[in-house]
Amino acid sequence: MRRFLLPLLILFFSLGCGGADVPGMEQLDLPKQDDTSPSQDVDTLAPSDRLKNDVQDTDEPDTPPQTDPGEVDEKDTQGGDDPGDTHEIEQPDIEIVDIELPYPLCQPCRTDLDCKGSADNSICIPDENLGSWCGIACTATTDCPGDFVCRRVRDDIQQCIPPEGESCPCLKRYVDAGFVTACWIENEWGRCEQERRCDQPCTVKTPEREVCNGIDDNCDGNIDEGLGSTTCGLGECEVTVQNCVDGRTVECVPLEPSEEICDGKDNDCNGEIDDKIPDLTCGIGICENTVPACVDGRPQVCHPKPSSFEECNGLDDDCNGEIDDMGTVTCGVRACQITVERCVDGVLNECIAREPTDEVCNGIDDDCDGEIDNDIPPITCGTGACQRTVTACIDGVPQACIPGLPSEEVCDGIDNDCNGEVDDMGTTTCGLGVCERTVENCVDGVEQTCVPGRPGTETCNGLDDDCDGTKDEDVCPCPTREFGGHVYMFCNSTTYWRTARDRCRQSPSYDLVSILSAEENKWVTETARSFSNNVWWIGLNDRDKEGTFLWSNDDPVVYTSWASGEPNNGGNWRNEHCVVTNYGGVERWNDDQCTRTFRYICKSK
């Protein structure tokens, strides 16, 4: 919109009288210009911000945003930008034009006086914060040149002004004549102004909150004003300083406190006068008196109260430093005789002879029978050969019982090592297999001999019946191997899972193998591969409930070694409820149909 006025003016003045609707330059009622104003051709005119105070828009100007005076941002506390910085007001490129307009229309001005000249009815019209220019009086838009319009700009004063959204062009004759206006930046902190010709940019400083820096930050003509003073410290330490002196922030530092004395002043600067001065106390017993040490800034004197005769009342009546010092009273005879204070805790004390008690080791005739420390039984300590018995009391001193030293245990019916066990000499095991026997080495003080049992005939039952150290050798229906205390049969004949289980159970204590650890799994698989590198039935199955696997011999399922993706039941139609090992030639398991035939492995209990 701002660039719209220039082409129209150029067209207006170039056509002159050539157009029917646009009057020529000579047809405008323009004042004669000063002969000293030089002329020069310029391409375009300078746009600016739109005018304020249009006759049809009389709203009050915007009020700058208010800021809580207590809010100080980081810029304020640290001095902000360089106070000498200026900021160019955003505006289009400035261009100078050399066209004729009625004088003083569009002349840069500061006050109405700048616009009087030959047209006393011209006034200075502000153009937002870019500055002000002169208008000329009018009664209708037809009184104005070109696209200028007639608007009421102040009270009943009408002036020719550019159309809405446009600004006056920067005329060369006003530039050459040195006419200036004032541009400004205004915010909540104040207003900063700068004089400029219309061909010069506005580089006015931005007003800022006044801070302590020796600079007029808010452009009000004062330096470091309104920063106030600070009072710090209490009592005699209180001091007041100006917050800013010579552009430097002044820190308020209280005076040093001193020890509080009775003078009606707050010497230690804690906000209290004559405090922490302890009361004065004098006298003892009922004569004791306590008075304030300081009253209204004056030191005080303490005088004791008067004394009286001592009574049994819990008080020091005679003020000698002793409470109820009324002597003692004695009653009873021999060991039961007792002496007590006549007055205890303010109450007269009755003397009651001691009652006889059980004798204890204390050098006193506790039972009042005329003998000291009698009837005290001896002390026994230790066990076995270490047991000792000593007199419990000697000369009123309790005695300690110390057990004897233990020795190595031997078979003699005595607890030689004093551990509470007689002849605890361990056991001896002899024999193999079912012939194995274990006996105590010593019984009733007599050394024992271990005799193995008699061997029998070897049978396939997981035991070493013939006591030769090998279980089920050459008597089982399938080859056997031992591992971890169990006997395993590796049966190369193929059959169904159920048949394999029943065949295993035909041999006493055998069942299909259960595998309870990674070590056992590795040994079982490697041994099976030494017979055949095929899959083998093991005892794991979920025949009773799908997905709940159990060992056929009821061992707990504490270890599994499923192949990847197994168990999968092979699809519901296949019903894979029994498990094989050596799946894929490794120590991995797979669920398979129980009706398939594979080799099988048995294991003894």
QUIGI-V972647 format. One record per backbone hydrogen bond with DSSP energy under -0.5 kcal/mol. CO is the residue of the C=O (numbers start at 1). NH is the residue of the N-H. Records with the same first field share a line. If there is no record, write none. Layout:
CO = NH, NH
This chain:
1 = 4
2 = 5
3 = 7
4 = 8
5 = 9
6 = 10
7 = 11
8 = 12
9 = 13
10 = 14
11 = 15
12 = 16
15 = 18
21 = 23
22 = 19
24 = 27, 28
25 = 28
28 = 30
34 = 37
36 = 38
45 = 47
54 = 57
68 = 71
70 = 72
71 = 73
73 = 77
74 = 78
75 = 80
76 = 79
82 = 85
93 = 47
95 = 46, 170
97 = 99, 172
102 = 105
104 = 107
107 = 134
109 = 132, 182
111 = 114
112 = 115
113 = 116
116 = 119
118 = 120
119 = 122
123 = 125, 135
125 = 133
126 = 52, 128
127 = 130
129 = 184
131 = 127
132 = 109
133 = 125
134 = 106
136 = 160
140 = 143
141 = 144
145 = 148
149 = 151, 161
151 = 153, 159
154 = 157
156 = 158
157 = 153, 154
158 = 138
159 = 151, 161
161 = 149
163 = 166
169 = 171
170 = 97
171 = 174, 175
172 = 176
173 = 177
174 = 179
175 = 178
181 = 183, 196
183 = 194
185 = 192
187 = 190
190 = 187
192 = 185
194 = 183
196 = 181
197 = 200
201 = 203
202 = 89
204 = 87
211 = 213
215 = 217, 224
216 = 219
217 = 208
218 = 191
224 = 227
228 = 243
230 = 241
232 = 239
234 = 237
235 = 238
237 = 255
239 = 232
241 = 230
243 = 250
245 = 248
248 = 245
249 = 251
251 = 253
252 = 254
261 = 263
265 = 267, 274
266 = 236, 269
267 = 258
276 = 278
280 = 291
282 = 289
284 = 287
285 = 288
287 = 305
289 = 282
291 = 280
293 = 300
295 = 298
298 = 295
311 = 313
315 = 317, 324
316 = 286, 319
317 = 308
324 = 326
327 = 342
329 = 340
331 = 338
333 = 336
334 = 337
336 = 354
338 = 331
340 = 329
342 = 349
344 = 347
347 = 344
350 = 352
360 = 362
364 = 366, 373
365 = 368
366 = 357
375 = 377
379 = 390
381 = 388
383 = 386
384 = 387
386 = 404
388 = 381
390 = 379
392 = 399
394 = 397
396 = 398
397 = 394
400 = 402
401 = 403
410 = 412
414 = 416, 423
415 = 385, 418
416 = 407
423 = 425
426 = 441
428 = 439
430 = 437
432 = 435
433 = 436
435 = 453
437 = 430
439 = 428
441 = 448
443 = 446
446 = 443
449 = 451
459 = 461
463 = 465, 472
464 = 434, 467
465 = 456
472 = 475, 476
479 = 490
481 = 488
483 = 486
486 = 483
487 = 604
488 = 481
489 = 491, 602
490 = 479, 492
491 = 600
495 = 598
496 = 500
497 = 501
498 = 502
499 = 503
500 = 504
501 = 505
502 = 506
503 = 506
504 = 507
506 = 508
507 = 510
509 = 605
511 = 603
513 = 539
514 = 516
517 = 521
518 = 522
519 = 523
520 = 524
521 = 525
522 = 526
523 = 527
524 = 528
525 = 529
526 = 530
527 = 531
528 = 531, 532
532 = 534
535 = 599
536 = 581
537 = 601
539 = 552
540 = 579
541 = 550
545 = 548
547 = 549
550 = 541
551 = 554
555 = 551
556 = 558
561 = 589
563 = 566
568 = 571
569 = 576
571 = 574, 575
575 = 577, 594
577 = 542
578 = 592
579 = 538
580 = 590
581 = 536
582 = 585
583 = 586
586 = 588
588 = 583
589 = 563
590 = 580
592 = 578
593 = 596
594 = 497
596 = 598
598 = 495
599 = 537
600 = 491
601 = 513
602 = 489
603 = 511
